[in-house]
Amino acid sequence: MSTTSRAAAGPLDAYSATVAAVVELVGPAVANLQVMRRTPRGARPGGAGSGVVIAPDGYLLTSAHVVEHASGGVAAFDDGREIEFAIVGADPLSDLAVLRAGDGGLVAAQLGDAEDLRVGQLVVAIGNPQGFAGSVTAGVVSGLGRSLPVGGRRGPRIVENVIQTDAALNPGNSGGALADGHGRVVGINTALAGIGLGLAVPVNAATRAIVAALMRDGRVRRAQLGVAVAPRPLPRGDRGVAVLSVVQDGPADRAGLRAGDLLLELDGRAVPDATTLQRLMTADRIGRRLVAQVLRDGRRVSIGVTPAELG
């Protein structure tokens, strides 16, 4: 081998060694999920995806859309074990779900923190779409803080703060692990946006709170105002959201908000876009009177509004 060939092979070998080490650490914690869905004639096979063991006593994390309308299923691991799982809870707004497989002694992945990721950083996507041979793609973080609009039977929703990578995904890899170069799971892969585009829901403090709520309550409580909004530029470069419509007898309607208002602030926080408003709709704001700053007919108005629980 020439000197040039050896120089080129060195970085490639290091890259391969890093990816292989990540797969060795994380791969045993990634399961193939064979999902059973409820039908009028009973439970029937209804799709497949991947899941990541997050606790040795049988808790797994996956994508909510993988187990939507499911009654349970079977998790198959690389070592040949096939274990029935139940759905502990799912949260479509974050596209995350927690499962429980009835067996101990599982290999759990180490969770990292997506807040530490940087664009250009190496990441490895690991899924298990076949149940016996894992699927691995490697790439770099190509974008952070993306918003993923997702349609569904309950209407459109936005999965926030998504990680974008050039590690391509196929639908069977949804719910699998996105790991950093140290083998820490920093995201849960989703193929909702289409084949060939790598997107992952981040693992961070917000995700951990969602997982804890799902494990404890089986659901995530959120607040709602009962408005449809759209971003609107304002004079002097300010931004707010225009109230397009108000749900009859909803919290905003009862408070006196109306279509045509420009919502500038809520509970002391600026509201430049719909995503920010969605982030403010946390459980601790349910039933608590908040002050909304609204621009109406050219005048700034303060309106008290009490969010209700999103049903």
C-alpha positions in Angstrom: 0.0 0.0 0.0 1.3 3.4 -1.0 1.9 6.2 1.6 -1.1 8.1 0.1 -3.3 5.0 0.4 -2.3 4.4 4.0 -2.9 8.1 4.9 -6.4 7.8 3.4 -7.1 4.5 5.1 -6.2 5.8 8.6 -9.2 8.2 9.0 -11.5 5.7 7.3 -10.4 3.0 9.8 -10.9 5.3 12.7 -14.4 6.2 11.4 -15.3 2.6 10.9 -14.0 1.6 14.4 -16.1 4.4 16.0 -19.3 3.3 14.2 -18.6 -0.4 15.0 -18.0 0.4 18.7 -21.3 2.4 18.8 -23.2 -0.5 17.3 -21.7 -3.0 19.7 -22.8 -0.8 22.6 -26.3 0.2 21.5 -27.3 -2.7 19.1 -28.3 -5.2 21.9 -30.7 -2.6 23.3 -32.6 -2.1 20.0 -35.6 -4.4 19.4 -37.8 -5.1 16.4 -41.4 -4.4 17.3 -44.1 -6.5 15.7 -47.3 -4.6 16.4 -50.7 -6.0 17.0 -53.6 -3.6 16.3 -57.2 -3.7 17.6 -59.9 -4.5 15.0 -63.6 -5.5 15.3 -62.4 -9.1 14.8 -59.8 -8.9 17.5 -56.0 -8.1 17.6 -54.3 -8.6 14.2 -50.7 -7.9 13.0 -50.5 -4.3 12.1 -47.0 -3.1 11.2 -43.5 -3.1 12.6 -40.9 -0.7 13.9 -38.0 -0.5 16.3 -37.7 0.3 20.0 -34.9 1.1 22.4 -34.6 -0.5 25.9 -34.1 2.4 28.4 -34.3 0.3 31.6 -33.1 -3.3 32.2 -36.5 -4.2 33.8 -38.2 -4.0 30.5 -39.1 -0.3 29.6 -38.6 0.6 25.9 -38.9 3.9 24.1 -40.3 4.1 20.6 -42.2 6.4 18.2 -45.8 7.0 19.1 -46.9 6.5 15.4 -45.3 3.0 15.5 -47.9 1.8 18.1 -50.8 4.1 17.2 -54.1 2.1 17.6 -52.1 -0.9 18.8 -53.0 -3.3 21.6 -49.5 -4.6 22.2 -47.1 -6.8 20.3 -43.8 -8.7 20.4 -40.3 -7.2 20.8 -37.5 -9.3 19.1 -33.9 -8.9 20.0 -30.6 -9.7 18.3 -30.0 -12.6 20.8 -33.1 -14.3 19.6 -35.4 -13.5 22.5 -39.0 -12.6 21.6 -40.9 -10.9 24.4 -44.5 -9.6 24.5 -44.9 -5.9 25.2 -47.7 -3.7 26.5 -48.1 0.0 25.8 -47.6 2.0 28.9 -48.4 5.4 27.3 -48.0 7.3 24.0 -47.8 11.0 23.3 -48.5 11.9 19.6 -47.4 15.6 20.1 -43.8 14.5 20.8 -44.1 11.2 18.7 -42.9 9.2 21.7 -44.3 6.1 23.4 -43.2 4.0 26.3 -43.6 0.2 26.3 -43.1 -2.5 28.9 -41.7 -5.9 27.9 -42.4 -8.5 30.6 -38.9 -9.8 31.1 -35.9 -8.7 33.2 -32.3 -8.8 32.3 -32.5 -6.7 29.2 -29.6 -4.6 27.9 -30.4 -0.9 28.4 -28.9 1.8 26.3 -27.3 4.8 27.9 -29.3 8.0 27.3 -27.4 11.1 26.4 -28.4 14.8 25.9 -29.2 16.2 22.5 -28.6 19.7 23.8 -24.8 18.9 23.5 -25.0 18.0 19.8 -23.4 20.2 17.2 -23.9 20.4 13.5 -21.3 18.2 11.8 -21.1 15.8 14.7 -21.0 12.0 13.9 -24.2 10.1 14.7 -25.2 6.5 14.1 -28.8 5.4 13.4 -29.6 1.9 14.6 -32.9 0.1 14.0 -34.1 -3.4 13.9 -36.7 -3.7 11.2 -36.2 -7.5 10.6 -35.9 -8.6 14.2 -32.7 -10.6 13.8 -30.3 -8.4 11.9 -30.1 -4.7 12.9 -30.0 -1.9 10.3 -27.2 0.7 10.7 -26.6 4.0 8.9 -24.0 6.6 9.9 -23.7 10.3 9.1 -23.5 13.7 10.7 -25.9 16.1 12.3 -27.0 18.3 9.5 -29.5 20.5 11.4 -30.9 21.2 14.8 -34.1 22.7 16.1 -36.2 21.6 13.1 -40.0 21.4 13.4 -41.7 18.4 11.8 -45.3 19.0 10.8 -47.2 15.7 11.0 -50.7 15.0 9.8 -53.0 12.6 11.7 -56.6 11.7 12.3 -56.7 14.2 15.1 -55.5 17.0 12.8 -52.0 18.4 12.1 -49.4 18.6 14.8 -45.8 19.7 15.1 -43.0 17.6 16.6 -40.6 20.2 17.8 -36.8 20.6 18.0 -36.2 17.6 15.7 -32.6 16.5 14.9 -31.9 16.3 11.1 -29.1 14.0 9.9 -27.9 12.5 6.7 -28.1 9.0 8.2 -31.0 7.9 6.0 -34.0 6.0 7.6 -36.6 3.6 6.3 -40.0 3.2 8.0 -39.0 0.0 9.8 -36.3 2.0 11.6 -38.8 4.4 13.2 -38.5 4.1 17.0 -34.8 3.1 16.8 -31.8 4.8 18.3 -29.8 7.8 17.1 -26.5 7.5 19.0 -23.5 9.8 19.3 -19.9 8.7 18.9 -19.7 7.6 22.5 -22.7 5.2 22.2 -25.2 7.5 24.0 -28.7 7.6 22.6 -29.4 11.3 21.8 -32.6 10.7 19.7 -35.4 8.4 18.7 -35.5 8.0 14.9 -38.6 8.8 13.0 -39.3 8.2 9.3 -42.5 10.2 9.4 -41.1 12.8 6.9 -40.4 10.1 4.2 -37.9 7.5 3.2 -34.3 8.7 2.9 -34.5 11.6 5.3 -32.9 11.2 8.7 -34.9 12.8 11.5 -35.0 12.1 15.2 -36.9 13.3 18.2 -34.2 14.6 20.6 -33.4 13.0 24.0 -33.1 15.9 26.4 -34.6 17.3 29.6 -38.0 17.9 27.9 -38.0 14.3 26.5 -37.1 12.8 29.9 -40.0 14.7 31.5 -42.4 13.3 28.8 -41.0 9.8 29.4 -41.4 10.1 33.2 -45.1 11.3 32.7 -45.8 8.4 30.4 -44.3 5.9 32.8 -46.2 7.5 35.7 -49.6 8.4 34.2 -49.7 6.8 30.8 -50.2 10.2 29.2 -48.8 13.8 29.0 -51.1 16.6 30.2 -51.1 19.8 28.2 -53.0 23.0 28.3 -55.0 24.6 25.4 -56.5 28.1 24.7 -58.8 27.0 21.9 -57.4 29.2 19.1 -56.0 28.7 15.7 -53.1 31.1 15.0 -50.6 32.1 12.3 -47.4 34.2 12.5 -47.8 37.9 11.6 -45.0 40.5 11.2 -45.6 43.7 13.1 -44.3 47.3 12.8 -40.8 47.9 14.2 -39.7 44.4 13.5 -41.8 42.8 16.3 -43.6 39.6 15.8 -46.8 38.0 17.1 -49.4 35.5 16.1 -52.7 36.4 14.5 -55.8 34.7 16.0 -57.5 33.2 13.0 -60.4 31.6 14.8 -61.6 30.9 18.3 -63.2 27.7 19.5 -66.7 28.5 20.7 -67.0 28.4 24.5 -63.3 27.5 24.8 -60.9 29.3 27.2 -60.0 32.0 24.7 -63.7 32.6 23.8 -64.7 32.9 27.4 -61.8 35.3 28.1 -62.9 37.6 25.2 -60.2 36.9 22.7 -61.5 37.1 19.1 -60.5 36.5 15.5 -58.3 39.3 14.3 -56.5 39.9 17.6 -52.7 39.8 17.5 -51.3 37.8 20.4 -48.0 39.3 21.4 -47.3 37.8 24.9 -48.7 35.1 27.2 -47.7 34.8 30.8 -44.9 37.2 30.4 -43.4 35.4 27.4 -43.2 36.7 23.8 -45.2 34.7 21.3 -43.5 35.1 17.9 -44.9 32.0 16.3 -47.3 29.0 16.8 -44.5 26.7 18.0 -43.7 29.0 20.9 -47.4 29.2 21.9 -47.5 25.4 21.8 -44.4 25.2 24.0 -46.2 27.4 26.6 -49.1 25.0 26.9 -47.6 23.0 29.7 -49.5 21.1 32.4 -48.6 23.6 35.1 -50.6 26.3 33.2 -53.9 24.3 33.2 -56.5 26.1 35.2 -54.2 29.0 36.0 -55.1 32.5 35.0 -52.6 34.0 32.6 -52.3 37.5 31.2 -52.3 37.7 27.4 -51.0 40.9 25.7 -53.0 41.5 22.6 -52.8 44.1 19.8 -56.4 45.0 18.9 -57.4 47.9 16.6 -54.0 49.3 17.0 -54.1 49.3 20.8 -52.4 47.0 23.3 -54.8 45.2 25.5 -54.3 42.9 28.5 -56.7 40.0 28.7 -56.9 37.3 31.5 -57.3 33.8 30.1 -57.4 30.4 31.9 -56.2 27.5 29.8 -58.1 24.2 29.9 -56.7 20.7 29.6 -56.2 19.4 26.1 -58.5 16.5 25.8 
